[in-house]
Amino acid sequence: MRRRIPPARKGYEDFTGLGLPLGVKFFSWPKAPRILQFDRVGQMCSADIMDTLVAVVDCDPLSVRVHRADLTADMIGSITILACRNTVTVGRKRKVTEYKNPNRGTSLETQCYTSGRFETLYFGSSKSNDFLRVYDKETELRKKLKIAPGVLPSPLVRFERVLKGDGVPAQLGTVGALFQNGATFDPFADVQISPSFDDITPAMLYNWQAPGMKLKDRERAASTLWAIQQFGLTKANAYLRANHRDPDAMYALMRQAVTDLSVPMPTPADLTARYQSSFETQLFGRAVVVEPLPYNNPFEAEISL
């Protein structure tokens, strides 16, 4: 079959022209592993994956090692990418980087949508074997599929856990383990989502009435809100400490404000439920998703073996 395809480009052989939904990544040194990378795996069920593997490997397909899996959950209508920037943190992931539209002004969402580019947050290095990516899926789909605004559900934010190499846990380490444990695995166990402050304004805080609330408390809440909206949740910690404020105390005050004044946020458990339901639906067709999600699947990016 390899003789029937064009010469490899940059260490990759594409077998899609022969009716196989995959390609092979290879390396030049002796006895180096070959990596099978599925194409459009988001449209495949477990039987499709197994049929493909049976055609190309001479071992038990269920024993093939998983090299990479991108596990996703789509949240519709409950959170925006701007809210994620201000509220999402990940345990043990100190490095937070952002892809930003360099042309955007003060209106983050308007500038990103106008240019056709989309905001992406990375928790952990994108070069590592385990990191979380959060991005504006609606804008990405509109750009790729050339869909007019208003057709897709909005806002549509994708949470994507990328596991590869040594970062793939043992319970997902082979195709058989992936099929057996994928629907109970929790890729978002260390994600933390704080209350959203997007709908709160300084005027609301200064007019905030609660038992025992003092003017000084309202002023502190307003300054904390400014820091969060200006720097994002992670960098706001450093700002508050530099100004001799206890971040824990300030965030406790803000959580009370959100409870009194704003709309509840989705929880990490909501992300996990979305992913696990999508996994069962796509691979085995035996689960009912929480709501219709025609664009969601647990392996949108790729799965490599």
C-alpha angles and dihedrals in degrees: 000000000000090000090059097060130073118268114286118270118216094337097313130112117197115213097174090100089063094054097263114122095221148067133213125238112201140176132218102234118094119275092003115159121259117225120214109210116194120222118222091353088164087076095050131093125207092269091054091051092048093047090053093049093047088057096054111028130063096205132071103296091216090061095056110118121244110234098180139003128177108205115199144190124187120210116200124198096344103085139017128214089248090055089050090054090056101038113026123092131163125215115246091007104110097162112082117178132174136208103219133186101247091209098054121116130195093310101075100183096041094050094047093049095044094053093044092237125120137220119246129188122200121200105195125006115308087222093059127093094247126036142134124239123194120186148157102269094179093061092044092053093046090052096046098040096034092234120168119243115270097035098090123058112268136247096022114174123179124211110199126185111201116204121177140157111345089000092072105098121231093250089063097032099113135030090254092050091047092053092045100044106022095093093053098039116109111214092174100052093119096042115113123196116193123200114286119250096185095104095046121093129191089248090058090051094049089051093043111129119196135146110282093004114151131195090249090057091051091049091051091049090051093050091048090050090052091051093049094048092044100045108013126247099289098048092041088069091063092044093053093048091049088055093049095254125136106237092204092054093045093049091048087055091048092048088055089050092051091049090052101037113022147051121273118257128228115264131227086254088061090055092049093048090051094050096044093048091048091049092054093043097049101038101033107012093224107112135075113229120228090247135351108288109173092173100046128095132149096240103042096140105039148297117219128192 
